[in-house]
Amino acid sequence: MTIRVVLADDQPLVRSGLRVLMADHPDLKVVGEACTGAEAVQLVQDVSPDIVVMDIRMPGMDGIEATRLIMAGPATTRVLILTTFDEDDYVYGALRAGASGFMVKDMALDDILAAVRVVAAGDALIAPGVTRRLIADFVGRPEAVPERTPRPIEGITEREREVLTLVGRGRSNTEIAEDLFISVATAKSHVSRLLTKLGARDRVQLVITAYETGLVTLPR
């Protein structure tokens, strides 16, 4: 399957570098480029890419607002934030807007390409420098998850409940497999079923669900 990519960055050199890099990989195809958030939103409407690799700081509409508009629309496009800035507020803003990944530009090129594939496949990915505690802090913020009484989850098995708890604690599929003494493939299948049963867009939403339902609590 070819992953159709839109590159949104106000720096032509960055877009050119990513385009050349992706041209060497037959599973990745750049179908459009944007230098502003507004152009990125329009491109998504025009060409329906699988993923937008989105910068944050751009003239006019920034990448976070563009992400919010894209995720609010009918397209199934996913957004991977790729930015020079990894400040907490940018991460929170990106996650609130609906981004499925957050990477920084100083990462290895192979890691950036891997992130594009991971997000396009329906998973979520946060740069290693953005810690699990940051996600926990995000879902604990009042503006991210309204304060409420933990609600029960219906329609999932006890094993899926265990998997959801571990996802909420930031465990990878490999770590879930080790914790529950199951194969990585089985762990991945459980996560996929949870996404379907809970109507979650990606792993980030599963994390939020785990906190909302009280399966995982914030450290005090």
VOVEXTI-922446 format. One record per atom (N, C-alpha, C): residue in three letters; atom name; x, y, z. Coordinates in steps of 0.001 Angstrom, whole numbers. Each point is the difference from the previous one (the first is absolute). Layout:
<rs>
residuo,atomo,u,v,w
ala,CA,X,Y,Z $
...
</rs>
This chain:
<rs>
residuo,atomo,u,v,w
met,N,842,-1191,0 $
met,CA,-842,1191,0 $
met,C,879,1244,0 $
thr,N,-346,966,-839 $
thr,CA,730,1254,-52 $
thr,C,-627,1001,963 $
ile,N,830,609,822 $
ile,CA,-460,1018,946 $
ile,C,96,1354,-676 $
arg,N,-1131,677,-150 $
arg,CA,-62,1296,-676 $
arg,C,203,1110,1032 $
val,N,1015,824,-239 $
val,CA,466,958,1008 $
val,C,-116,1434,-509 $
val,N,-469,892,869 $
val,CA,91,1441,-228 $
val,C,1030,556,967 $
leu,N,902,836,-493 $
leu,CA,1020,638,818 $
leu,C,-417,1441,256 $
ala,N,-134,378,1269 $
ala,CA,-398,1363,353 $
ala,C,1086,638,862 $
asp,N,754,908,-590 $
asp,CA,1097,676,700 $
asp,C,298,1281,-749 $
asp,N,251,1082,728 $
asp,CA,250,1273,-670 $
asp,C,1424,124,-517 $
gln,N,843,-990,265 $
gln,CA,1375,36,-490 $
gln,C,138,-902,-1226 $
pro,N,211,570,-1194 $
pro,CA,120,-812,-1213 $
pro,C,1087,-1062,93 $
leu,N,1095,326,695 $
leu,CA,1102,-943,110 $
leu,C,-419,-1248,768 $
val,N,-818,170,1045 $
val,CA,-483,-1143,765 $
val,C,-908,-863,-866 $
arg,N,-933,630,-709 $
arg,CA,-910,-749,-867 $
arg,C,777,-739,-1084 $
ser,N,975,684,-585 $
ser,CA,799,-617,-1059 $
ser,C,766,-1199,526 $
gly,N,605,159,1185 $
gly,CA,757,-1108,583 $
gly,C,-870,-1198,275 $
leu,N,-1193,227,562 $
leu,CA,-906,-1111,284 $
leu,C,-501,-646,-1285 $
arg,N,-287,822,-1010 $
arg,CA,-483,-534,-1275 $
arg,C,1056,-900,-648 $
val,N,1245,464,-10 $
val,CA,1089,-800,-580 $
val,C,194,-1279,799 $
leu,N,-65,122,1323 $
leu,CA,165,-1172,860 $
leu,C,-1079,-1036,-284 $
met,N,-1246,447,-100 $
met,CA,-1108,-936,-212 $
met,C,0,-579,-1407 $
ala,N,585,711,-953 $
ala,CA,43,-485,-1381 $
ala,C,792,-1295,-121 $
asp,N,887,-243,949 $
asp,CA,802,-1226,-18 $
asp,C,-738,-1191,597 $
his,N,-1238,225,447 $
his,CA,-765,-1069,639 $
his,C,-1320,-192,-747 $
pro,N,-148,-1114,-704 $
pro,CA,-1179,-188,-862 $
pro,C,-1332,-37,737 $
asp,N,20,-215,1312 $
asp,CA,-1267,-30,733 $
asp,C,-459,1389,439 $
leu,N,806,1031,-291 $
leu,CA,-335,1371,385 $
leu,C,-86,872,-1249 $
lys,N,-1078,767,-123 $
lys,CA,-183,865,-1158 $
lys,C,-488,1373,451 $
val,N,777,1033,-292 $
val,CA,-396,1371,324 $
val,C,-1001,474,-1049 $
val,N,-1208,322,434 $
val,CA,-1058,402,-925 $
val,C,-325,1487,94 $
gly,N,722,724,848 $
gly,CA,-241,1421,108 $
gly,C,889,651,1036 $
glu,N,215,1307,-150 $
glu,CA,800,757,950 $
glu,C,-729,1289,355 $
ala,N,142,417,1249 $
ala,CA,-637,1224,483 $
ala,C,1010,782,823 $
cys,N,-69,1334,-82 $
cys,CA,899,830,807 $
cys,C,-753,737,1098 $
thr,N,-1320,-212,90 $
thr,CA,-798,573,1086 $
thr,C,-1009,-1036,470 $
gly,N,-536,232,1189 $
gly,CA,-1026,-897,506 $
gly,C,-1238,0,-875 $
ala,N,-385,1177,-482 $
ala,CA,-1187,93,-849 $
ala,C,174,-812,-1283 $
glu,N,1188,49,-582 $
glu,CA,259,-789,-1206 $
glu,C,-73,-1488,299 $
ala,N,478,-405,1182 $
ala,CA,-58,-1413,378 $
ala,C,-1445,-476,113 $
val,N,-847,812,622 $
val,CA,-1418,-355,139 $
val,C,-640,-141,-1375 $
gln,N,299,923,-911 $
gln,CA,-573,-59,-1340 $
gln,C,496,-1221,-769 $
leu,N,1285,-320,151 $
leu,CA,561,-1165,-683 $
leu,C,-664,-1292,465 $
val,N,-274,-96,1283 $
val,CA,-679,-1192,513 $
val,C,-1371,-152,-659 $
gln,N,-693,1116,-177 $
gln,CA,-1295,-44,-664 $
gln,C,141,-381,-1473 $
asp,N,1095,437,-619 $
asp,CA,172,-214,-1440 $
asp,C,506,-1395,-355 $
val,N,959,-511,783 $
val,CA,664,-1252,-406 $
val,C,-172,-1145,991 $
ser,N,-606,246,1161 $
ser,CA,-270,-1043,999 $
ser,C,1219,-893,262 $
pro,N,1083,569,496 $
pro,CA,1194,-826,270 $
pro,C,-225,-912,1198 $
asp,N,865,-984,144 $
asp,CA,-63,-875,1172 $
asp,C,538,716,1234 $
ile,N,987,859,-208 $
ile,CA,650,648,1131 $
ile,C,539,1366,-413 $
val,N,-70,951,933 $
val,CA,652,1300,-171 $
val,C,1150,71,989 $
val,N,1195,263,-507 $
val,CA,1149,268,865 $
val,C,2,1507,222 $
met,N,-353,430,1200 $
met,CA,-371,1383,279 $
met,C,986,701,934 $
asp,N,494,1154,-455 $
asp,CA,775,866,879 $
asp,C,-969,773,898 $
ile,N,494,584,1079 $
ile,CA,-868,773,883 $
ile,C,34,1482,-358 $
arg,N,1182,585,-25 $
arg,CA,104,1434,-246 $
arg,C,16,277,-1498 $
met,N,-1125,525,-493 $
met,CA,-117,403,-1399 $
met,C,-755,1317,-57 $
pro,N,190,780,-1067 $
pro,CA,-695,1291,-102 $
pro,C,-1518,-172,-3 $
gly,N,-700,964,581 $
gly,CA,-1453,-76,22 $
gly,C,-469,-1106,918 $
met,N,-729,-939,-542 $
met,CA,-478,-1134,788 $
met,C,1146,-938,344 $
asp,N,199,-279,1299 $
asp,CA,1093,-886,373 $
asp,C,-404,-1472,-151 $
gly,N,964,-880,238 $
gly,CA,-240,-1423,-211 $
gly,C,-998,-607,963 $
ile,N,-92,546,1201 $
ile,CA,-947,-552,972 $
ile,C,-1437,309,-412 $
glu,N,-261,1234,-409 $
glu,CA,-1341,352,-461 $
glu,C,-350,-768,-1277 $
ala,N,976,-143,-893 $
ala,CA,-231,-770,-1224 $
ala,C,-344,-1448,335 $
thr,N,705,-565,980 $
thr,CA,-294,-1377,421 $
thr,C,-1421,-116,534 $
arg,N,-396,980,810 $
arg,CA,-1355,-25,560 $
arg,C,-1056,10,-1099 $
leu,N,199,828,-1022 $
leu,CA,-962,89,-1087 $
leu,C,-17,-1277,-838 $
ile,N,1176,-565,-225 $
ile,CA,75,-1247,-772 $
ile,C,-720,-1127,723 $
met,N,241,-115,1313 $
met,CA,-605,-1084,762 $
met,C,-1504,202,180 $
ala,N,-470,1242,-102 $
ala,CA,-1431,275,124 $
ala,C,-741,-254,-1312 $
gly,N,743,-161,-1083 $
gly,CA,-619,-196,-1307 $
gly,C,-314,-1457,-288 $
pro,N,-547,-274,-1171 $
pro,CA,-418,-1363,-340 $
pro,C,1133,-924,-434 $
ala,N,1150,569,-339 $
ala,CA,1106,-821,-501 $
ala,C,544,-931,1080 $
thr,N,580,-1105,-428 $
thr,CA,608,-960,935 $
thr,C,1495,248,150 $
thr,N,458,1133,-457 $
thr,CA,1413,357,79 $
thr,C,471,81,1445 $
arg,N,1211,-467,235 $
arg,CA,608,86,1319 $
arg,C,1128,1026,-50 $
val,N,354,531,1164 $
val,CA,1004,1065,55 $
val,C,1167,-416,886 $
leu,N,1194,159,-544 $
leu,CA,1238,-182,754 $
leu,C,676,1358,117 $
ile,N,120,503,1222 $
ile,CA,689,1271,225 $
ile,C,1507,-235,-58 $
leu,N,683,780,-820 $
leu,CA,1458,-64,-101 $
leu,C,513,1425,143 $
thr,N,621,296,1121 $
thr,CA,337,1380,314 $
thr,C,1368,132,645 $
thr,N,530,1201,-30 $
thr,CA,1258,293,696 $
thr,C,-243,164,1489 $
phe,N,-1240,318,366 $
phe,CA,-330,374,1371 $
phe,C,-711,-1132,717 $
asp,N,552,-441,1138 $
asp,CA,-632,-1078,756 $
asp,C,-469,474,1372 $
glu,N,-336,1301,113 $
glu,CA,-509,521,1263 $
glu,C,-1328,-667,355 $
asp,N,-232,-128,1300 $
asp,CA,-1185,-700,468 $
asp,C,-1288,539,-600 $
asp,N,-144,1323,-66 $
asp,CA,-1250,569,-490 $
asp,C,-276,-397,-1440 $
tyr,N,1045,-161,-793 $
tyr,CA,-203,-442,-1372 $
tyr,C,-491,-1444,-42 $
val,N,566,-837,863 $
val,CA,-436,-1390,44 $
val,C,-1466,-71,424 $
tyr,N,-363,712,1069 $
tyr,CA,-1384,-4,470 $
tyr,C,-939,491,-1102 $
gly,N,397,1098,-644 $
gly,CA,-842,549,-1051 $
gly,C,-191,-968,-1148 $
ala,N,1078,-676,-382 $
ala,CA,-81,-960,-1100 $
ala,C,-902,-1176,347 $
leu,N,135,-531,1215 $
leu,CA,-831,-1126,410 $
leu,C,-1463,413,114 $
arg,N,-250,1168,553 $
arg,CA,-1381,473,105 $
arg,C,-617,195,-1377 $
ala,N,821,430,-961 $
ala,CA,-509,243,-1348 $
ala,C,-284,-1298,-749 $
gly,N,557,-1117,472 $
gly,CA,-273,-1280,-635 $
gly,C,1161,-624,-733 $
ala,N,1214,559,159 $
ala,CA,1170,-592,-654 $
ala,C,257,-1401,549 $
ser,N,467,-879,-874 $
ser,CA,297,-1371,403 $
ser,C,1475,-228,273 $
gly,N,811,1023,-217 $
gly,CA,1425,-147,258 $
gly,C,649,1348,189 $
phe,N,1127,2,721 $
phe,CA,735,1234,265 $
phe,C,1479,-342,-41 $
met,N,693,510,-1015 $
met,CA,1413,-270,-162 $
met,C,759,1325,-150 $
val,N,1301,-41,294 $
val,CA,827,1197,-151 $
val,C,991,-208,-1146 $
lys,N,361,1116,-645 $
lys,CA,755,-73,-1239 $
lys,C,1440,-459,168 $
asp,N,503,14,1232 $
asp,CA,1388,-423,182 $
asp,C,128,-1510,165 $
met,N,-1093,-724,-173 $
met,CA,56,-1458,84 $
met,C,611,-566,-1275 $
ala,N,448,-1249,74 $
ala,CA,567,-666,-1174 $
ala,C,-1059,-104,-1097 $
leu,N,434,134,-1246 $
leu,CA,-945,-31,-1111 $
leu,C,-771,-1322,-56 $
asp,N,683,-1085,290 $
asp,CA,-679,-1298,-3 $
asp,C,-1114,-49,1039 $
asp,N,219,662,1137 $
asp,CA,-1025,31,1045 $
asp,C,-1206,816,-450 $
ile,N,241,1068,-752 $
ile,CA,-1105,810,-510 $
ile,C,-821,-806,-1004 $
leu,N,674,-715,-893 $
leu,CA,-720,-837,-961 $
leu,C,-785,-1097,710 $
ala,N,605,-588,1029 $
ala,CA,-698,-1029,767 $
ala,C,-1245,583,665 $
ala,N,111,1230,492 $
ala,CA,-1149,653,636 $
ala,C,-1127,215,-1000 $
val,N,335,387,-1222 $
val,CA,-1019,176,-1043 $
val,C,-746,-1312,-218 $
arg,N,725,-1095,-64 $
arg,CA,-637,-1304,-241 $
arg,C,-858,-429,1195 $
val,N,498,236,1205 $
val,CA,-736,-386,1203 $
val,C,-1323,752,83 $
val,N,50,1312,-199 $
val,CA,-1216,812,98 $
val,C,-962,-335,-1140 $
ala,N,523,-191,-1201 $
ala,CA,-857,-344,-1133 $
ala,C,-693,-1342,206 $
ala,N,640,-891,757 $
ala,CA,-574,-1326,262 $
ala,C,-1071,38,1085 $
gly,N,-204,1160,607 $
gly,CA,-1059,123,990 $
gly,C,459,35,1435 $
asp,N,1304,5,212 $
asp,CA,503,53,1366 $
asp,C,371,1448,331 $
ala,N,438,214,1222 $
ala,CA,440,1324,423 $
ala,C,1445,-93,455 $
leu,N,721,1106,-138 $
leu,CA,1415,-44,326 $
leu,C,435,1357,526 $
ile,N,685,-18,1125 $
ile,CA,540,1214,594 $
ile,C,1516,-129,52 $
ala,N,706,1053,-338 $
ala,CA,1461,-46,-7 $
ala,C,529,-445,1354 $
pro,N,1077,-799,3 $
pro,CA,553,-482,1268 $
pro,C,299,1114,996 $
gly,N,389,1189,-502 $
gly,CA,295,1101,905 $
gly,C,-1224,555,701 $
val,N,-1190,-323,-531 $
val,CA,-1251,425,633 $
val,C,-471,-1174,853 $
thr,N,186,84,1288 $
thr,CA,-128,-1164,864 $
thr,C,-1433,-420,246 $
arg,N,-153,-1244,540 $
arg,CA,-1323,-511,356 $
arg,C,-659,870,1056 $
arg,N,809,569,867 $
arg,CA,-568,878,1033 $
arg,C,-672,1209,-637 $
leu,N,512,424,-1149 $
leu,CA,-599,1126,-693 $
leu,C,-1415,-364,-442 $
ile,N,-196,-1209,-520 $
ile,CA,-1337,-441,-399 $
ile,C,-900,-80,1224 $
ala,N,528,-539,1091 $
ala,CA,-801,-97,1222 $
ala,C,-406,1385,486 $
asp,N,921,953,-104 $
asp,CA,-309,1370,400 $
asp,C,-1069,590,-912 $
phe,N,123,-297,-1293 $
phe,CA,-972,504,-973 $
phe,C,-1412,-478,318 $
val,N,-167,-1298,188 $
val,CA,-1355,-503,213 $
val,C,-534,399,1363 $
gly,N,879,455,885 $
gly,CA,-471,441,1294 $
gly,C,-361,1462,55 $
arg,N,277,730,-1073 $
arg,CA,-312,1423,-15 $
arg,C,-1501,201,-180 $
pro,N,-600,939,712 $
pro,CA,-1444,229,-107 $
pro,C,-458,269,-1423 $
glu,N,813,727,-778 $
glu,CA,-439,324,-1352 $
glu,C,107,-1190,-927 $
ala,N,759,-1041,405 $
ala,CA,139,-1175,-856 $
ala,C,-1078,-1024,303 $
val,N,-204,-297,1252 $
val,CA,-1007,-965,409 $
val,C,-832,614,1108 $
pro,N,-1257,303,-227 $
pro,CA,-823,608,1034 $
pro,C,-47,-878,1239 $
glu,N,-45,651,1164 $
glu,CA,-77,-752,1245 $
glu,C,-1333,-725,68 $
arg,N,27,-1277,281 $
arg,CA,-1226,-788,31 $
arg,C,210,-1244,844 $
thr,N,-1095,-620,374 $
thr,CA,92,-1258,720 $
thr,C,420,-1083,-981 $
pro,N,998,-812,335 $
pro,CA,423,-1055,-926 $
pro,C,-1184,-840,-450 $
arg,N,-112,-211,-1291 $
arg,CA,-1136,-747,-535 $
arg,C,418,-1426,-339 $
pro,N,-918,-947,126 $
pro,CA,340,-1380,-335 $
pro,C,128,-179,-1505 $
ile,N,735,-1005,-393 $
ile,CA,135,-321,-1423 $
ile,C,-781,-1280,-269 $
glu,N,-905,54,-938 $
glu,CA,-781,-1178,-347 $
glu,C,433,-527,-1359 $
gly,N,-170,-1296,-182 $
gly,CA,250,-600,-1302 $
gly,C,1419,-438,-262 $
ile,N,871,29,1023 $
ile,CA,1354,-506,-182 $
ile,C,250,-1122,997 $
thr,N,919,-883,-352 $
thr,CA,305,-1140,853 $
thr,C,938,418,1133 $
glu,N,158,-896,959 $
glu,CA,906,290,1112 $
glu,C,1434,149,-499 $
arg,N,386,-835,-963 $
arg,CA,1345,114,-562 $
arg,C,172,1337,-712 $
glu,N,-1008,428,-742 $
glu,CA,76,1294,-675 $
glu,C,71,1140,1014 $
arg,N,-653,-179,1133 $
arg,CA,75,1009,1065 $
arg,C,1436,95,523 $
glu,N,648,-1161,150 $
glu,CA,1393,-8,455 $
glu,C,907,695,-1021 $
val,N,-251,-284,-1274 $
val,CA,799,617,-1056 $
val,C,-213,1510,-21 $
leu,N,-1251,435,130 $
leu,CA,-296,1431,9 $
leu,C,698,695,1170 $
thr,N,34,-654,1137 $
thr,CA,689,563,1161 $
thr,C,1483,210,-299 $
leu,N,617,-983,-641 $
leu,CA,1418,101,-321 $
leu,C,253,1047,-1079 $
val,N,-897,92,-978 $
val,CA,119,1065,-1003 $
val,C,-52,1353,688 $
gly,N,-901,143,971 $
gly,CA,-122,1245,737 $
gly,C,1242,347,793 $
arg,N,758,-1014,371 $
arg,CA,1256,235,721 $
arg,C,1171,220,-935 $
gly,N,-278,68,-1307 $
gly,CA,1045,307,-963 $
gly,C,785,-1189,-498 $
arg,N,-499,-1210,237 $
arg,CA,726,-1185,-443 $
arg,C,-116,-188,-1515 $
ser,N,1071,-448,-620 $
ser,CA,-20,-363,-1411 $
ser,C,-595,-1397,-144 $
asn,N,-270,-419,-1232 $
asn,CA,-533,-1348,-208 $
asn,C,969,-1062,516 $
thr,N,1286,227,-204 $
thr,CA,998,-965,485 $
thr,C,-24,-95,1519 $
glu,N,-98,1146,670 $
glu,CA,-42,2,1462 $
glu,C,-1293,-614,525 $
ile,N,-1110,250,-701 $
ile,CA,-1273,-626,390 $
ile,C,117,-1512,-92 $
ala,N,613,-474,-1081 $
ala,CA,176,-1447,-180 $
ala,C,832,-594,1136 $
glu,N,1045,701,380 $
glu,CA,851,-495,1089 $
glu,C,-744,4,1340 $
asp,N,-769,1061,246 $
asp,CA,-721,104,1272 $
asp,C,-1079,-1064,141 $
leu,N,-658,-333,-1124 $
leu,CA,-1136,-928,47 $
leu,C,368,-1406,-467 $
phe,N,1272,-214,-334 $
phe,CA,475,-1316,-446 $
phe,C,-770,-483,-1229 $
ile,N,-130,912,-974 $
ile,CA,-632,-338,-1264 $
ile,C,945,424,-1118 $
ser,N,-321,-376,-1232 $
ser,CA,850,386,-1126 $
ser,C,-257,1462,-373 $
val,N,973,589,-696 $
val,CA,-166,1381,-455 $
val,C,-1176,96,-968 $
ala,N,-163,-1025,-851 $
ala,CA,-1111,-3,-957 $
ala,C,-1340,-10,724 $
thr,N,-78,-759,1095 $
thr,CA,-1242,-46,773 $
thr,C,-264,1338,668 $
ala,N,1046,609,537 $
ala,CA,-153,1322,616 $
ala,C,-496,1009,-1025 $
lys,N,572,-43,-1193 $
lys,CA,-413,912,-1062 $
lys,C,-1457,-229,-379 $
ser,N,-426,-1266,-22 $
ser,CA,-1391,-316,-334 $
ser,C,-951,547,1052 $
his,N,386,-120,1269 $
his,CA,-835,549,1076 $
his,C,-148,1515,-148 $
val,N,1114,673,-309 $
val,CA,-49,1455,-168 $
val,C,-902,365,-1181 $
ser,N,113,-737,-1086 $
ser,CA,-836,265,-1173 $
ser,C,-1482,-176,316 $
arg,N,-332,-1051,771 $
arg,CA,-1404,-214,369 $
arg,C,-498,1114,917 $
leu,N,869,471,891 $
leu,CA,-387,1106,873 $
leu,C,-287,1265,-813 $
leu,N,816,267,-988 $
leu,CA,-230,1163,-850 $
leu,C,-1371,-80,-663 $
thr,N,-340,-1197,-472 $
thr,CA,-1290,-191,-670 $
thr,C,-1160,89,985 $
lys,N,97,-721,1101 $
lys,CA,-1101,-56,964 $
lys,C,-267,1348,663 $
leu,N,1055,760,250 $
leu,CA,-151,1267,711 $
leu,C,-114,1194,-943 $
gly,N,58,-275,-1307 $
gly,CA,-111,1084,-969 $
gly,C,1124,1006,117 $
ala,N,1172,-478,380 $
ala,CA,1153,880,188 $
ala,C,753,163,-1310 $
arg,N,487,1199,-254 $
arg,CA,725,271,-1229 $
arg,C,1388,-633,20 $
asp,N,644,20,1167 $
asp,CA,1363,-493,82 $
asp,C,355,-268,1454 $
arg,N,1262,-319,222 $
arg,CA,462,-389,1327 $
arg,C,-97,1142,1013 $
val,N,181,1233,-471 $
val,CA,-121,1140,903 $
val,C,-1405,55,597 $
gln,N,-1014,-243,-817 $
gln,CA,-1370,4,511 $
gln,C,-234,-1148,973 $
leu,N,666,-1130,-206 $
leu,CA,-112,-1098,972 $
leu,C,601,423,1342 $
val,N,1109,723,-40 $
val,CA,602,493,1238 $
val,C,-986,888,745 $
ile,N,-622,910,-735 $
ile,CA,-963,911,620 $
ile,C,-1167,-784,585 $
thr,N,-487,-1009,-716 $
thr,CA,-1100,-832,496 $
thr,C,390,-707,1288 $
ala,N,1231,-486,67 $
ala,CA,453,-696,1203 $
ala,C,-34,918,1212 $
tyr,N,330,1272,-195 $
tyr,CA,-64,966,1101 $
tyr,C,-1441,388,316 $
glu,N,-788,233,-1031 $
glu,CA,-1394,397,205 $
glu,C,-786,-1049,781 $
thr,N,297,-1244,-267 $
thr,CA,-768,-1080,628 $
thr,C,589,-480,1307 $
gly,N,1097,623,429 $
gly,CA,562,-348,1296 $
gly,C,873,-1230,4 $
leu,N,262,-577,-1171 $
leu,CA,900,-1166,-53 $
leu,C,1421,400,383 $
val,N,354,1228,-333 $
val,CA,1301,545,347 $
val,C,-245,1331,686 $
thr,N,722,238,1084 $
thr,CA,-154,1254,718 $
thr,C,1294,789,-82 $
leu,N,-132,1293,102 $
leu,CA,1173,868,-47 $
leu,C,835,-132,1271 $
pro,N,1317,38,-132 $
pro,CA,850,-24,1192 $
pro,C,-216,1246,838 $
arg,N,84,-156,1288 $
arg,CA,-200,1138,910 $
arg,C,1313,315,716 $
</rs>
